[in-house]
Amino acid sequence: MNHFDVIIVGLGPSGSIAALLLESYGIKVLAIEKEKEIYSLPRAVTISDQGFRMSQLAGIDHIYEENSTVLGGARFTDKDLNTIGNAIDLDGLISQNGWPPSSLFHQPYTDQAIREKLEKSRVDILLEHQFQHLNYKDKKNTIKVLNLKDQEEIEFTYRYLIGSDGGSSLVRKELNIQQIDLEYNRDWVVVDVELKNENTLGDQVIQVCDAERLATFVPSHLPFRRWEFIIHEHEDKNTFLDEKKIQELISKWLKPEEYRIIRKAVYQFHSVVAKNFQKDNCFLVGDAAHQAPPFMGEGMMSGYRDAVNLAWKIAATIKNGLNEKLLESYEQERIPHSKFVVKNSAGIGELMEAYATTKDPKEVPIDLVEKGYGSFILPNLSHGLFFGGKANETMRSGEIFPQPVLYHNKKIVKRMDHILGSNFSLVSKYTFNVSEENKRFLEMLGCKSLILKNEYIEENSWLKFFMEEEKAYLVRPDRYIFGSTTSDVSLDELIDDLKIRINLENIK
């Protein structure tokens, strides 16, 4: 019987990046996927700045960069496409992650390239195999998998299991993990087209607040474009898959001869979050853990955050012989963050409805307006693996440490995240010293000590702002800050607290 450190069920985007990250740490991984081929039509279309940075960790950033277009902004409009309220202009912006805030990609291209990278890796992959059952016998965790080609059932043992098998997750059902419904459930038709003519539709997402029919236009990676239209309760969903109906809906933007429909699908936009992301040594990531309406474009990104958060913690636990206290911080950090994304994605839909039904946009409650626009700015993490167990503004714990980048003529010529390493890193612009005991602890974690050069700091406004405070930062592998030195907390005290967080306070 084959044994694996980690078995991943589902090789969509979240499962794939988890597999690549774990493999990069030298973890023995088996990935199980029921489909033979990747899905040939686009579903996710948006990758954020943090998404790009997370893809750097897995060595797939070039795949997205080659198959994406930077998003110019987003705005709410009336039925005649006149802007309501404040539009979000993203043109030319670079975040602390070293990338534009949002880009649009064509998923069939990226998924295929990522699958090819996986197939060349040391990850064991079983396609056309379906998850059946989990069991615990003879002090071993066992998974039963059905080979869909010959209907043969196979067993494997594992230390940890990751369910990344989508919204109808069999793993979640097997674990009997319930979902919390946040009560935004609407039917929409999603239409992807390939343009035949030169693009004239702009580079901004448009939320059309039309009382007759809410709609969203998404300027996907050229030559593709996407529209989403709400379906009212009294309407027959099937009629919205009729080509003439779709042409009627898109007529505000394009004539039928200007495009080719490549995908049309009716979805119920859900807003649900699993009550737990962990049960024993099994974990949920991606749509198996949470589903949000697509208005924020953060569905796949939330799955990536799950995978990155979990992968380094599993790897550290296995490679360093830690007890499993570290893994408890996964759902502690990810559930509140996921709820924010789900709630605020639904909030954009609610704001669209409010704008559509009011005569004067200024009459829409300010809290709803702020909820809609504010949702594009994700919060820091609040509780989890941070100094003292919770984020601290003075220490910047819970915030993302800026990516070091090299500029030339105010343009990025090289992203330097690799200098932080793939484990913890201690970062300062000054030399620092720690006790011999803490040196051994940091060496055990593979922690990198880094004195940042001025050339990385001076032209990078994000990094300059962080380093002006003359702190030493302890940065986690996922680039979140564990904590920093302050007038009250020394570097050794910072490291001592990390030992307590992962239950290694007695290390010698």
Secondary structure by P-SEA (a helix, b strand, c coil): cccccbbbccccaaaaaaaaaaaaaccbbbbbbcccccccccccccccaaaaaaaaaaccaaaaaacbbbbccccccccccccccbbbbccccccccccccbbbbbaaaaaaaaaaaaaaccbbbbccbbbccccccccbbbbbbbcccccbbbbbbbcbbbcccccccaaaaaabbbbbbccbbbbbbbbbbbbccccccccbbbbcccccccbbbbbccccbbbbbbbbcccccccccccaaaaaaaaccccccccccccbbbbbccccccccccccccbbbccccccccccccccaaaaaaaaaaacaaaaaaaaaaccccccccccccccaaaaaaaaaaaaaaaaaaaaaaaccccccccaaaaaaaaacccccccccccccccccccccccccccccbbbbccccccccccccccccbbbbccccccccaaaaaaaaaacbbbbbcccccccccaaaaaaacccccccccccccccccccccccaaaaaaaaaaaacccccc
